[in-house]
Amino acid sequence: MFSGSRDFVIERGTFNYAGRDVNISTYDGEKDKGLHILYQHTSTSAVFNAEARFPPPLCHPGTQEAILRELKDWVKQDDAPQVFPNDSSIRWLYGPAGAGKSAIAQTVAEACAKDGSLAGSFFFWRTDSSRNNPERLFTTLALQITGAMPELRPIINSVVVKNPSILTSSIEIQFNDLILQPWFKVQMHQKLLEKPPSSHLHSDGKSQTTMFSSALDNTSKSMRPRIIIIDGLDECSNSRDQQRILSIFRDAMRKYPLPFQILIASRPEPRIKESFDESGLRTICRWIPLDDNLYRASREIRKLLQDRFQEILRHHSHTMEHVARPWPTDNQIEILVRKSSGHFIYPSTVLKYIDDDGAVPADRLDVVLGLQTPEGTESPFAELDALYRQVMLNAYRDDGKLLRILGAVLVCQAHERPVLIHFLTTEMKSLGALRATLSGVHSLFNGPSPVESNLQFCHASFVDFLSNRKRSLQFYIDQSDGHDYLAQCCLSAIEDARSKVIPQSLALEPGNWSAVSISALKYALLHWAHHCIHACGTAQLLSHLNTFNVYSAFTQFQYLASNSPRAFFHQVHNSPWSLGNFLLQTFRVQTHFKNKHDKVLQHLLEISTVGFNIIIPGRKIAVQLSPDLYSQTADEIMVYIISQLVPPHSMPAYLRSSSVTITPLLTSEEQG
């Protein structure tokens, strides 16, 4: 709702956070100041009904019934008073990619939100920087809990108002201060209200801790637990962070009678399985494997295929008039069930591929059924890999554009995809050309088309496929190729901006620059070196770098970082101190390629290790550098640069000048 907004106040307004699970009404700008601050430190794309996840994965009606029934019974069994913790506190739903974990988690979340038993949800996703780490996990859950359990709302609000730094504290402290302690305070307050005033003095000699424990026990017996759903824990990028999250839940649920049940869904990655196998978690957690035999996934996949094929037949009735009925045959459906190996991602991908408006479904089904799995493979995803390869084969052209695009998507964060689309559109001359190149692989992306999905792959298994040479064969993508391509895009964007704004003006006037163009230039200036350092170093990239006017780029960077009329680097680089990082990255680029190609990119070496001139009207300031400088941090480099100036504090003023220019320290005559 407020994404991208800053410096505003709502007076007695109403807003909803992420739909049904949180409803913060009659929002008072002063009274609920803490909740507003808390909202700004949440991941709005991580909750179960976030727009960013639409359409979310869901269990097809009539499928996954056994496991959904078990989870429903688990939630409902605690409507009756019970003493916590017990072996019902935590459930771990695990299985391989494509087994249907996220669909189950989503279906349970929607059902619990509808009946009021959902405390909060968080769906990790590896390519979304706001939800591929734990930094916003407990802030997001805490804000949802204020809607699900209103008695906690004023306490959590007060915690944030009194200590805003809690929002950037460790996740252990966040959980304790935003969830655990507020719950304790509510129960203590309730217990004190139930006791006569004289008992508050503890005249009987009992400690406050004893009374506190009693309050929790008594209240927990009448409190209906609410469920917290964590999906895709394996999508949290750091395995250590995965274990920290599990440790937090383990310690809290073992020590205290909390009103929560926790459902965690993930792949059975080694570190995650190791944590769940510890005695501390094993006693309060029940494992739920997504096993083909246990939950009869094949039967449910068969029903999914039968229902969806009937829908496809109705939708494509005109192009399917000539096809013999019944279509598909029972034998064809059984072949698809067998190929699925109990993984829902396979039939889901097949159905999307067959339901393409630009093709005859019967022909597409024949293609799928004719696929050959490589002999000797033991991969559980052999059939899925064969499908991916067939989709890629149909869409592939010898010009290499498709693989270049997919490689760029692999190394580009989700929130930066609009910039990537801008880069791709610029290279291919039109958005239509980009759409045409990706049209053959639309079934591998979310949404109605790849562009509309912001180049979001439909499933993590496709990323795994592209990154594994044995699985993808000729379609294997080395991430260094993606970095190489993005490095070239960045250099082109910087040079294009130079032709537009230098030497006339560095100001980005709204009439001359679109929002996405500004974002693209910002991305290019911030990330060109990162992509170069991780690039494979093609001849095209080296050619770009050899003609790259690094002094001009430095000039653009320092001006926009220090004095942009549109707050260009407001949240990333808002002072000249960030220029030390530019020099540090430039030095690393030269060093990286020197190891591969001797005597190249001398201009990068000179600006970072020899120095440069800062030229403003009537004055030239020489800044001398050395290679030894780069054993220090970017800030220390900047301190060193400023120390050479007289007076030193003039540096920011120099860099904010609209007439400043960065030039080589040595002219060609001096070098000779």
C-alpha positions in Angstrom: 0.0 0.0 0.0 2.7 2.5 1.0 5.5 0.9 -1.0 8.0 3.5 -2.1 6.5 6.2 0.0 8.3 8.4 2.5 7.8 11.2 4.9 4.1 11.1 5.3 1.6 10.9 8.2 -1.9 9.4 8.3 -4.3 11.0 10.8 -7.1 8.7 11.9 -7.1 6.8 8.7 -7.7 3.1 8.0 -5.4 0.7 6.2 -5.3 -3.0 5.7 -2.0 -4.9 5.8 -1.8 -7.8 3.3 -5.6 -8.5 3.4 -7.6 -10.6 5.8 -4.8 -11.7 8.2 -4.3 -8.2 9.5 -6.8 -5.4 9.7 -5.4 -2.3 11.5 -8.4 0.0 11.6 -8.9 3.6 12.8 -5.2 4.2 12.5 -4.2 7.1 14.6 -1.0 8.7 13.3 0.3 9.4 16.8 -1.3 6.6 18.8 -0.2 3.9 16.3 3.1 5.5 15.3 5.0 2.3 16.2 2.9 0.1 14.0 3.4 2.5 11.1 7.2 2.3 11.6 6.9 -1.5 12.0 5.0 -1.7 8.7 7.9 0.0 6.9 10.2 -2.8 8.0 8.1 -5.7 6.9 8.1 -7.8 3.7 4.7 -7.1 2.0 5.4 -9.7 -0.6 5.9 -12.5 2.0 2.3 -12.9 3.4 0.0 -15.5 2.0 -2.3 -13.1 0.1 0.2 -10.6 -1.1 -0.4 -9.2 -4.5 3.3 -10.0 -5.4 2.5 -13.7 -5.1 -0.7 -13.6 -7.2 -1.9 -16.1 -8.4 -0.6 -18.2 -5.5 -0.2 -21.9 -5.7 -3.2 -23.8 -4.4 -4.2 -27.4 -4.0 -6.6 -28.4 -6.8 -10.1 -29.4 -5.4 -10.1 -33.0 -4.4 -6.3 -33.3 -4.2 -4.0 -33.5 -1.2 -7.1 -34.3 0.8 -5.4 -36.6 3.3 -2.7 -34.2 4.3 -5.0 -31.2 4.4 -7.4 -33.2 6.6 -4.5 -34.0 9.0 -3.4 -30.4 9.2 -7.0 -29.2 9.7 -7.5 -31.7 12.6 -4.2 -30.6 14.1 -5.4 -27.0 14.1 -8.9 -27.8 15.3 -7.8 -30.2 18.1 -6.6 -27.3 20.1 -9.9 -25.6 20.2 -10.3 -27.5 23.4 -8.2 -26.4 26.4 -4.8 -28.0 26.4 -1.5 -27.6 28.2 1.4 -26.5 26.0 4.0 -27.3 24.9 3.2 -30.8 23.5 4.0 -32.8 20.4 1.4 -30.7 18.6 3.3 -27.5 18.8 5.2 -27.7 15.5 4.7 -29.5 12.2 7.4 -29.9 9.5 6.0 -30.5 6.0 8.9 -31.6 3.8 9.4 -33.0 0.3 11.4 -32.4 -2.9 10.9 -29.5 -5.2 7.5 -29.7 -6.9 5.9 -32.0 -4.4 3.2 -29.4 -3.6 4.5 -28.0 -0.3 3.7 -24.3 -1.1 0.3 -25.2 -2.5 -0.5 -27.0 0.8 0.8 -24.1 2.9 -1.2 -21.6 0.9 -4.4 -23.6 1.1 -4.0 -24.0 4.9 -3.3 -20.3 5.3 -6.4 -19.3 3.4 -8.6 -21.7 5.4 -7.1 -20.5 8.7 -7.4 -16.8 7.7 -11.1 -17.5 6.9 -11.9 -19.0 10.3 -9.7 -16.7 12.3 -7.1 -19.2 13.4 -4.2 -17.7 11.4 -1.7 -15.6 13.4 0.6 -14.9 10.5 2.4 -16.3 7.5 5.8 -15.8 5.7 6.6 -17.3 2.3 10.3 -17.2 1.6 11.5 -16.8 -2.0 15.1 -17.0 -3.0 15.0 -14.2 -5.7 13.2 -11.7 -3.6 15.7 -9.8 -1.4 12.9 -8.8 1.1 12.1 -12.5 1.8 15.2 -14.6 1.0 16.7 -13.8 4.4 15.3 -13.6 8.0 15.7 -9.8 8.5 12.0 -9.1 8.1 10.6 -12.4 9.2 9.6 -11.5 12.7 8.7 -7.9 12.0 6.3 -9.2 9.3 4.8 -11.8 11.7 4.6 -9.3 14.5 2.5 -6.9 12.5 0.2 -9.7 11.4 -0.2 -10.8 15.0 -1.4 -7.3 16.0 -4.4 -7.9 13.8 -5.0 -11.6 14.7 -4.6 -10.9 18.5 -5.7 -7.3 19.1 -4.7 -7.4 22.8 -1.1 -7.4 21.7 -1.4 -4.4 19.4 -0.8 -1.6 21.9 2.1 -3.4 23.5 3.9 -4.1 20.2 3.2 -0.5 19.1 4.8 0.7 22.4 7.8 -1.5 22.0 8.6 0.0 18.6 8.0 3.6 19.7 10.3 3.2 22.7 13.0 1.3 20.8 12.9 1.7 17.0 16.3 0.1 16.7 14.6 -3.2 17.5 13.7 -3.4 13.8 17.4 -3.8 12.8 18.4 -5.9 15.8 19.1 -9.6 15.6 16.2 -11.9 14.8 16.6 -13.4 18.3 16.0 -10.0 19.9 13.2 -9.2 17.5 11.3 -12.4 18.3 11.8 -11.8 22.0 10.8 -8.2 22.1 8.1 -8.1 19.4 6.3 -11.5 20.0 7.4 -13.2 23.2 7.5 -10.4 25.7 4.3 -8.7 24.5 2.5 -12.0 25.0 3.9 -12.3 28.5 2.8 -8.8 29.4 -0.8 -9.5 28.2 -1.0 -12.6 30.4 0.6 -10.9 33.4 -1.9 -8.0 33.1 -4.8 -10.5 32.9 -3.6 -12.4 35.9 -3.2 -9.2 38.0 -6.7 -8.2 37.1 -8.0 -11.5 38.3 -6.3 -11.3 41.7 -7.4 -9.1 44.6 -5.2 -6.0 45.1 -3.5 -7.4 48.2 -2.1 -10.3 46.3 0.0 -7.9 44.1 2.3 -7.3 47.1 3.5 -11.0 47.1 3.1 -11.0 50.9 3.0 -14.8 50.9 6.6 -14.8 49.9 6.1 -16.2 46.5 8.3 -14.9 43.8 6.9 -12.9 40.9 8.4 -15.5 38.6 6.2 -18.2 40.2 3.1 -16.1 39.8 4.1 -15.3 36.2 4.5 -19.0 35.4 1.1 -19.7 37.0 -0.5 -16.9 34.9 0.8 -18.4 31.7 -0.3 -21.9 32.6 -3.8 -20.9 33.5 -4.3 -18.7 30.5 -2.9 -21.1 28.1 -5.5 -23.7 29.1 -8.3 -21.4 27.8 -6.5 -19.7 24.9 -7.2 -21.0 21.4 -3.8 -21.3 19.6 -3.3 -19.6 16.3 -1.1 -20.9 13.6 2.1 -19.4 12.2 2.9 -20.7 8.7 6.5 -20.5 7.4 6.9 -21.8 3.8 10.0 -22.4 1.8 12.5 -22.2 4.7 15.1 -23.7 2.3 14.6 -20.5 0.1 16.3 -18.5 3.0 19.6 -18.1 1.3 21.9 -18.8 4.3 21.7 -22.3 5.9 23.0 -20.8 9.2 20.0 -18.4 9.2 17.7 -21.4 8.6 19.0 -23.0 11.7 18.7 -19.8 13.7 15.0 -19.5 12.8 14.4 -23.1 13.9 16.3 -22.6 17.1 14.2 -19.6 18.0 11.0 -21.5 17.6 12.4 -24.6 19.4 13.5 -22.6 22.5 10.3 -20.6 22.7 7.9 -23.5 22.2 9.8 -25.8 24.7 10.1 -23.3 27.5 6.8 -21.4 27.4 3.1 -22.2 27.0 2.6 -19.9 23.9 -0.7 -19.7 22.0 0.9 -20.7 18.7 1.2 -23.7 16.5 3.9 -23.5 13.8 3.7 -25.1 10.4 7.1 -25.1 8.5 7.3 -26.3 4.9 10.6 -26.9 3.2 12.8 -29.2 1.2 14.7 -31.7 3.4 18.0 -29.9 3.0 20.8 -31.4 5.2 21.1 -28.4 7.6 17.3 -28.2 8.1 16.9 -31.9 8.6 19.8 -31.8 11.1 18.0 -29.1 13.1 14.7 -31.0 13.1 16.5 -34.2 14.1 17.8 -32.6 17.3 16.2 -33.9 20.5 14.9 -30.4 21.4 12.8 -30.1 18.3 12.0 -33.8 17.9 9.9 -33.9 21.1 7.6 -31.1 20.1 7.5 -31.5 16.4 5.8 -34.0 14.1 7.3 -34.7 10.7 5.0 -34.9 7.6 6.7 -36.3 4.6 5.1 -35.7 1.2 5.4 -39.4 0.3 3.7 -40.9 -2.8 2.5 -44.0 -1.0 1.6 -42.3 2.3 -0.7 -39.6 0.7 -1.5 -41.3 -2.5 -0.2 -38.4 -4.6 -0.6 -40.4 -7.8 -4.4 -40.6 -7.3 -4.6 -36.9 -6.7 -2.4 -36.1 -9.7 -4.7 -38.2 -11.8 -7.8 -36.3 -10.6 -5.9 -33.0 -11.3 -5.1 -34.1 -14.9 -8.7 -35.3 -15.6 -10.3 -32.1 -14.4 -7.9 -29.7 -16.0 -7.9 -31.6 -19.4 -11.7 -31.2 -19.5 -11.3 -27.5 -18.9 -8.7 -27.3 -21.7 -11.0 -29.2 -24.0 -13.8 -26.7 -23.4 -11.5 -23.7 -23.7 -10.0 -24.9 -27.0 -13.2 -26.4 -28.4 -12.7 -24.8 -31.9 -9.2 -26.1 -32.4 -10.0 -29.5 -31.0 -13.1 -30.3 -33.1 -11.1 -32.8 -35.2 -9.6 -34.7 -32.2 -11.1 -38.1 -31.5 -12.9 -38.5 -28.1 -12.2 -39.3 -25.4 -9.3 -36.9 -25.1 -6.9 -37.6 -23.6 -7.3 -41.3 -23.3 -7.0 -43.1 -19.9 -3.7 -44.6 -21.1 -2.3 -41.1 -21.9 -3.3 -39.8 -18.4 -1.7 -42.9 -16.8 1.5 -42.2 -18.7 1.5 -38.6 -17.3 0.8 -39.8 -13.8 3.7 -42.2 -14.0 6.0 -39.5 -15.3 5.0 -37.2 -12.4 6.7 -39.5 -9.8 4.4 -38.0 -7.1 5.6 -34.4 -7.9 2.8 -31.9 -8.7 5.2 -29.6 -10.5 5.4 -32.0 -13.4 1.6 -32.1 -14.2 1.3 -28.4 -13.5 4.0 -27.6 -16.0 2.6 -30.0 -18.5 -0.9 -28.5 -18.3 0.4 -24.9 -18.7 2.4 -26.0 -21.7 -0.6 -27.7 -23.3 -3.0 -24.9 -22.5 -1.1 -22.4 -24.7 -3.5 -20.2 -26.7 -1.2 -20.3 -29.7 -1.2 -24.1 -30.1 -3.5 -27.1 -30.5 -3.6 -28.9 -27.2 -3.7 -32.4 -28.8 -0.5 -31.6 -30.6 1.2 -30.3 -27.5 0.2 -33.5 -25.6 1.7 -35.6 -28.3 4.9 -33.7 -28.0 5.0 -34.3 -24.2 4.2 -38.0 -24.5 6.9 -38.4 -27.2 9.7 -37.2 -24.9 12.5 -39.6 -24.2 14.3 -39.6 -20.9 18.1 -40.1 -21.2 19.0 -43.7 -20.5 20.8 -44.5 -17.3 19.6 -41.5 -15.4 18.4 -42.0 -11.8 17.2 -38.5 -11.2 13.8 -38.2 -9.6 13.2 -35.3 -11.9 14.3 -37.0 -15.1 10.8 -36.7 -16.7 10.5 -33.1 -15.6 14.0 -32.3 -17.0 12.9 -33.9 -20.3 9.9 -31.6 -20.3 12.0 -28.5 -19.6 14.4 -29.5 -22.4 11.5 -30.0 -24.8 10.1 -26.6 -24.0 13.5 -25.0 -24.4 14.2 -26.9 -27.7 10.9 -25.6 -29.2 11.7 -22.0 -28.2 15.5 -22.0 -28.9 17.1 -20.2 -31.7 20.7 -20.3 -32.8 21.2 -16.6 -32.1 21.6 -17.4 -28.4 19.2 -14.6 -27.2 17.1 -16.9 -25.1 19.9 -18.3 -23.1 21.4 -14.9 -22.7 18.1 -13.6 -21.3 17.7 -16.5 -18.9 21.2 -16.2 -17.7 20.6 -12.5 -16.8 17.4 -13.5 -15.0 19.4 -16.1 -12.9 21.7 -13.5 -11.5 19.3 -10.6 -11.2 17.4 -10.1 -7.9 13.6 -10.1 -8.2 13.1 -6.5 -7.1 15.5 -5.4 -10.0 13.7 -7.3 -12.7 12.0 -4.1 -14.1 15.5 -2.7 -14.8 16.4 -6.0 -16.5 13.4 -5.8 -18.7 14.5 -2.2 -19.6 18.0 -3.5 -20.5 16.6 -6.3 -22.6 14.1 -4.1 -24.3 16.9 -1.6 -25.2 19.1 -4.3 -26.6 16.3 -6.0 -28.6 15.0 -2.6 -29.9 11.4 -3.2 -28.7 9.3 -4.8 -26.0 7.6 -6.8 -28.7 10.8 -8.4 -29.7 11.5 -9.4 -26.1 8.0 -10.9 -25.8 8.5 -12.8 -29.1 11.8 -14.3 -27.9 10.2 -15.5 -24.6 6.9 -16.6 -26.0 8.0 -20.2 -26.4 8.9 -20.5 -22.7 5.9 -18.7 -21.2 4.8 -21.9 -19.4 8.0 -21.7 -17.3 7.1 -18.3 -15.9 4.5 -17.1 -13.5 1.5 -15.0 -14.7 0.0 -14.7 -18.2 3.4 -14.0 -19.8 7.1 -13.7 -18.8 7.1 -9.9 -19.0 3.9 -9.5 -17.0 5.4 -11.8 -14.3 8.4 -9.6 -14.0 10.5 -12.5 -15.4 9.6 -14.6 -12.3 10.2 -18.3 -12.9 7.2 -20.5 -12.0 9.2 -22.8 -9.8 12.6 -23.1 -8.2 13.2 -26.5 -9.9 13.6 -24.6 -13.2 16.5 -22.6 -11.7 18.0 -25.8 -10.5 17.6 -27.3 -14.0 19.3 -24.4 -15.8 22.2 -24.4 -13.2 23.0 -28.1 -13.5 24.9 -29.2 -16.6 24.0 -32.8 -16.3 20.2 -32.0 -16.2 20.0 -29.2 -18.7 22.6 -30.5 -21.2 22.9 -28.0 -24.1 20.7 -25.5 -22.2 23.1 -25.3 -19.2 23.7 -21.7 -18.1 26.9 -20.7 -16.3 26.0 -17.7 -14.1 29.2 -16.0 -15.1 27.6 -15.6 -18.6 24.7 -13.8 -17.0 27.0 -11.5 -15.1 28.9 -10.9 -18.4 25.7 -9.9 -20.2 24.5 -7.6 -17.3 28.0 -6.0 -17.1 27.7 -5.0 -20.8 24.2 -3.7 -20.2 25.4 -1.5 -17.3 28.3 -0.1 -19.3 26.0 0.7 -22.2 23.6 2.4 -19.9 26.3 4.6 -18.4 27.7 5.6 -21.8 24.2 6.3 -23.1 23.5 8.6 -20.1 26.8 10.3 -20.7 25.8 11.2 -24.2 22.6 12.7 -22.9 23.7 14.6 -19.8 27.4 15.4 -20.2 28.7 18.0 -20.5 25.4 19.9 -20.7 23.9 19.0 -17.3 23.9 16.1 -14.9 20.5 16.9 -13.6 17.9 14.3 -14.4 14.9 16.3 -15.5 11.5 14.5 -15.1 10.6 15.4 -18.7 13.7 13.8 -20.2 14.0 10.7 -18.1 11.4 8.0 -17.3 11.4 6.4 -13.9 12.7 3.1 -15.3 15.5 4.9 -17.1 16.6 6.5 -13.9 16.4 3.2 -12.1 18.5 1.6 -14.9 21.2 4.3 -14.6 21.2 3.9 -10.8 21.6 0.1 -11.2 24.3 0.5 -13.7 26.4 2.9 -11.7 26.0 0.7 -8.5 26.5 -2.7 -10.0 28.7 -2.5 -13.2 31.8 -3.5 -11.3 30.1 -6.3 -9.4 28.9 -7.9 -12.7 32.4 -7.4 -14.2 34.1 -9.1 -11.3 31.9 -12.2 -11.7 31.8 -12.2 -15.5 33.4 -14.8 -17.7 35.1 -12.1 -19.6 34.0 -12.3 -23.2 35.6 -10.4 -26.0 32.6 -8.2 -26.2 32.8 -7.2 -22.5 36.6 -6.5 -22.7 35.9 -4.3 -25.7 33.3 -2.4 -23.7 35.7 -2.0 -20.9 38.6 -0.8 -23.1 36.5 2.0 -24.4 34.7 2.7 -21.1 35.1 6.3 -20.0 35.6 5.6 -16.3 36.4 9.2 -15.5 33.0 10.3 -17.0 31.3 7.5 -15.0 33.0 8.6 -11.9 31.8 12.2 -12.6 28.2 11.0 -13.0 28.4 8.8 -9.9 29.8 11.5 -7.6 27.3 14.1 -8.7 24.3 11.9 -8.5 25.4 10.4 -5.2 25.9 13.8 -3.7 23.4 16.2 -5.2 20.6 14.6 -7.3 17.5 16.7 -7.6 15.5 13.5 -7.6 17.1 11.8 -4.5 18.8 9.5 -7.0 20.7 7.5 -4.4 18.6 8.4 -1.4 18.7 5.1 0.4 22.0 3.7 -0.9 24.5 6.5 -1.5 23.7 9.9 0.0 27.2 11.3 0.6 30.5 11.7 -1.2 31.9 9.0 1.1 30.4 6.4 -1.1 32.9 7.3 -3.8 35.5 5.3 -2.0 33.5 2.2 -2.9 33.5 3.2 -6.6 37.3 3.4 -6.6 37.5 0.1 -4.7 35.3 -1.7 -7.2 37.1 -0.2 -10.1 40.4 -1.5 -8.8 38.9 -4.9 -8.3 37.7 -5.0 -11.9 41.1 -4.2 -13.2 42.7 -6.8 -11.0 40.2 -9.5 -12.0 40.9 -9.1 -15.7 44.6 -8.6 -15.3 44.9 -12.2 -14.1 43.3 -13.3 -17.4 44.6 -10.7 -19.8 47.9 -9.0 -19.0 48.3 -5.3 -19.9 44.6 -4.4 -20.3 42.3 -1.8 -18.8 45.2 0.6 -17.9 42.7 3.5 -17.5 41.0 1.6 -14.7 44.3 1.0 -13.1 45.3 4.6 -13.4 42.2 6.2 -11.8 42.3 3.7 -8.9 46.0 3.5 -8.1 47.6 6.6 -9.6 44.9 9.2 -9.0 42.7 11.8 -10.7 42.0 15.5 -10.9 38.9 17.2 -9.6 38.3 20.2 -11.8 35.9 23.0 -10.9 35.8 26.5 -12.4 39.1 28.2 -11.6 40.7 25.3 -9.8 42.2 21.8 -10.3 42.7 19.5 -7.3 45.1 16.6 -7.7 44.2 13.4 -5.7 47.0 10.9 -5.6 46.4 7.2 -4.8 48.4 4.0 -4.5 47.6 0.2 -4.8 48.3 -0.2 -1.1 45.2 1.8 -0.4 42.9 -1.1 -1.3 43.7 -3.2 1.7 41.4 -0.7 3.5 37.6 -0.2 3.5 35.8 2.1 1.1 35.3 4.7 4.0 38.9 4.6 4.9 39.8 5.2 1.3 37.6 8.3 1.3 39.2 9.6 4.5 42.6 9.3 2.8 41.4 11.2 -0.2 39.9 14.0 1.8 43.1 14.2 3.9 45.0 15.4 0.8 42.7 18.5 0.4 43.2 21.9 1.9 41.0 22.4 3.7 39.8 18.8 4.1 36.2 19.6 4.8 35.8 21.2 1.4 35.6 17.8 -0.3 31.8 17.5 -0.1 31.4 21.0 -1.5 33.7 20.2 -4.4 31.8 17.1 -5.3 28.4 18.7 -5.1 29.3 21.3 -7.7 27.3 20.9 -10.9 30.5 22.0 -12.8 32.8 19.4 -11.4 34.7 17.1 -13.7 36.9 14.1 -13.0 39.9 13.8 -15.3 43.1 11.7 -15.5 45.9 12.8 -13.1 48.5 12.5 -15.8 48.0 13.9 -19.2 49.3 12.1 -22.3 52.2 14.6 -22.5 53.1 13.9 -18.8 52.9 10.2 -19.3 55.3 10.4 -22.3 
